[in-house]
Amino acid sequence: MAQMGPTDRHAMWPYGRALLAYLDGCTAAEVVIRRDDGVEGLLPVRHDFRIEAELTPIEAAALERCRGRVLDVGAGSGLHSLILQSRGLAVTAIDVAPEAVAVMTRRGVRVAHHADVFAYRGGRFDTLLMLGHGIGIVGDLDGLRRFLAHARDLTRSGGQVLLDSLDVTASRDPKNLAYHEANRRAGRYVGEIRMQLEFEGLRGPFCGWLHVDPATLAA
C-alpha cells in the first residue's frame, strides 16, 4: 500500500458517529480498529467519557503541565478540554470529525472548532495538547516533520507541545513483528500504521497513523 498522509475527517467518521451514539445512550459502543494486515482490536467508546479520577498517569502529568492558552488537538469527546476548563485555563478544542465537535459542544466545551490542525490558523498558543496517541493523526514521519514545522506558527515564544505515543519496537507479538518487517522492506518507518475505523458497519477509508518511539521523536 502506498504512503498515506495525515488522517482526515472521512477516516474518522466512524469514530465521530460512535461518540454521538455513546452520548445519546449507547454506552456499550465500540469502535473496530483494523490494520491493513487484517489485525483488529476494539476501542470501547466509554474510554473517551472518563472522569478526571480515571485518567492515566501520563494524561494526569500532561494536564498538570498545561499552561496559558491551550490548543487541544484531536479533542474527541472534549475529555481533556473540560478538565482544563474547570481549572480556569483558556482552551480551544479542534477535531477533524464534525460529530466530535458536536459532542464536545454538547458536553460544555466553550470553544470547539471543526478543523484540521495542518490548516488551523487560530492564533498562537502556549500549549499544544495531543493526548490519546493523538500525534498519530500526522500519518507518517513526513507528516510529523510538517506538523512540527507548523507547530512553530501555532505556539508563542517558549510554547510547548505535550503528546503521548507508542513505541511499537517494544512489542514481541509475532504479527506485529511481521508488520514491522514489512514496513522496513517497503522503506517505511516501523511505526507507520495503515488502519481503518468501523462502527456499526460504517467503515472509513484506510488512513495513515503514526506511532513514534522516543528516540525518533527526539531526533
Secondary structure as the mmCIF struct_conf table of DSSP 4:
data_model
#
loop_
_struct_conf.conf_type_id
_struct_conf.id
_struct_conf.beg_label_comp_id
_struct_conf.beg_label_asym_id
_struct_conf.beg_label_seq_id
_struct_conf.end_label_comp_id
_struct_conf.end_label_asym_id
_struct_conf.end_label_seq_id
BEND BEND1 PRO A 6 PRO A 6
HELX_RH_AL_P HELX_RH_AL_P1 ARG A 9 LEU A 23
TURN_TY1_P TURN_TY1_P1 ASP A 24 GLY A 25
TURN_TY1_P TURN_TY1_P2 THR A 27 ALA A 28
STRN STRN1 GLU A 30 ARG A 35
TURN_TY1_P TURN_TY1_P3 ASP A 36 ASP A 37
BEND BEND2 GLY A 38 GLY A 38
STRN STRN2 GLU A 40 PRO A 44
HELX_RH_3T_P HELX_RH_3T_P1 VAL A 45 PHE A 49
HELX_RH_3T_P HELX_RH_3T_P2 GLU A 52 GLU A 54
HELX_RH_AL_P HELX_RH_AL_P2 PRO A 57 ARG A 65
BEND BEND3 GLY A 68 GLY A 68
STRN STRN3 ARG A 69 VAL A 73
TURN_TY1_P TURN_TY1_P4 GLY A 74 GLY A 74
TURN_TY1_P TURN_TY1_P5 GLY A 76 SER A 77
BEND BEND4 GLY A 78 GLY A 78
HELX_RH_AL_P HELX_RH_AL_P3 LEU A 79 SER A 86
TURN_TY1_P TURN_TY1_P6 ARG A 87 GLY A 88
STRN STRN4 ALA A 90 ASP A 95
BEND BEND5 VAL A 96 VAL A 96
HELX_RH_AL_P HELX_RH_AL_P4 PRO A 98 ARG A 107
TURN_TY1_P TURN_TY1_P7 GLY A 108 GLY A 108
BEND BEND6 ARG A 110 VAL A 111
STRN STRN5 ALA A 112 HIS A 114
TURN_TY1_P TURN_TY1_P8 VAL A 117 ALA A 119
STRN STRN6 PHE A 125 MET A 130
BEND BEND7 GLY A 132 HIS A 133
HELX_RH_3T_P HELX_RH_3T_P3 GLY A 134 VAL A 138
BEND BEND8 ASP A 140 ASP A 140
HELX_RH_AL_P HELX_RH_AL_P5 LEU A 141 LEU A 154
STRN STRN7 THR A 155 LEU A 163
HELX_RH_3T_P HELX_RH_3T_P4 VAL A 168 ALA A 170
HELX_RH_AL_P HELX_RH_AL_P6 PRO A 174 ARG A 185
TURN_TY1_P TURN_TY1_P9 ALA A 186 GLY A 187
TURN_TY1_P TURN_TY1_P10 VAL A 190 GLY A 191
STRN STRN8 GLU A 192 PHE A 199
TURN_TY1_P TURN_TY1_P11 GLU A 200 GLY A 201
STRN STRN9 LEU A 202 ARG A 203
HELX_LH_PP_P HELX_LH_PP_P1 GLY A 204 PHE A 206
STRN STRN10 CYS A 207 LEU A 210
HELX_RH_AL_P HELX_RH_AL_P7 PRO A 214 ALA A 218
#
